[in-house]
Amino acid sequence: MLGNSGPTALPSPDPQALAASRDLLDRICAELDAAGNWISFARYMELVLYEPGLGYYAAGARKLGAGGDFVTAPELSPLFGRTLARQVAQLLQPGDAILEFGAGSGALAASVLNEISVPYFVLETSSDLRQRQKQLLSGSVQWLDRLPERFCGVMLANEVVDAMPVHALAWTRAGVLERGVCANEGQLAWCDRAADGVVFSESRKIQVELPPSGRYESELALFAHAWMRSLGRSLERGALLVIDYGFPAREYFHPQRSMGTLACHYRHRVHDDPFYLPGLQDVTAHVDFSALARAAAEAGLEVLGFANQAQFLVNCGITDLLAEENPADPKRYLPATAAAQKLLSPSEMGELFKVLAVGKGLKDSVKDSPMGFIRGDRSGTL
């Protein structure tokens, strides 16, 4: 049986949660035994996040909000969803629908549906989150088990891509290594081996500058690329909006980011140990938006715009919506202004979070001027 290790300053889980994490450790140990004591980090990430009944998104622990591990933009304030709804409305055509991936608490769907009356579908892999969404959204949403073969409308992916499994790589003077996971002296640990197959071929397309240490670590999001290609096949007409934290390739693989972008979220604390309490913490990587845009192009989708979250929300009129709040009602006004500050501030979510829009078959009048990218479009950086 493998043991738990990790940062000692983090809060301890309750006995039931700790037992569930140990069960997942046993599951990982069994897979390591069967695989010769090495699995890719992508496979490890898949297990700790999505293993049925045990993975972070597949079990019942609270994840979002003050009582969870992190807060997403829709939980901060309805302002986010109301503003996003303006862009969605511009992209919709008669008979279209909305499809949201990984709807979290359901807060985004609730805010958008308060502004737009169209069929709304949710594709949610977590049975626990699906139940929570149903409590909030009741009969206003339809849940799907798989991607539709054909879809017309707007697809939404808010903080979804960062939770897709990634391969961990290390560029060295001796060649490219894939960083995998093994058991070492009763603990989970990093184990490197020479990259091969598609991981190696894709790694050779990435140019990195080795630091003085001779080792540059980063991530390769093959799952996200495959996801984008599947959406290209499904989307008959419409657009996809991806909202997440990340960078274009030039910044993603910047010399100063030689330790990669992997991050773990536990009880509103961020740390860098992915082996701490498997199944009880979120494990994420920043999004390489350049790679995502290339995958979209390969799938027949066209880039409609790319901007930081602050510019996108301002273009869509968040300040107008905030102005509608009554300063004489501090219980509404103060939380709304605080949320807007967090959504827009460059030191908070405004710059780190980006919005990528891709689409197919849209009218030229919409395709050439989606409101969220009227000013500050950074598509040229992808």
Protein Blocks (a to p, Z undefined) as FASTA:
>chain_A
ZZdeddfkbccddfklmmmmmmmmmmmmmmmmmnoopacfklmmmmmmmgghkamklmmb
dfedjklmbdcfklmpmklmmmmmmmmmmmpcghiacddehklnommmmmmmmmpccddd
dddfblklmmmmmmmnmmmbccdfbdcfbdcdddddehkllmpccddddddfkbccdddd
ddeehiacddddddehjllmmmmmpccdddfkopacddddfklmmmmmmmmmmmmbdcdd
dddddddfklmmgfklmnojbdcdeehiacfbfkgoghiaccdddddfklmmmmmmmnop
acfbdcdfklmmmmnopmmmmmmpcfklmmlmmmmmmmmmmmmmmklmmmmpccddddeh
iafklmmmcfklmgopaklmZZ
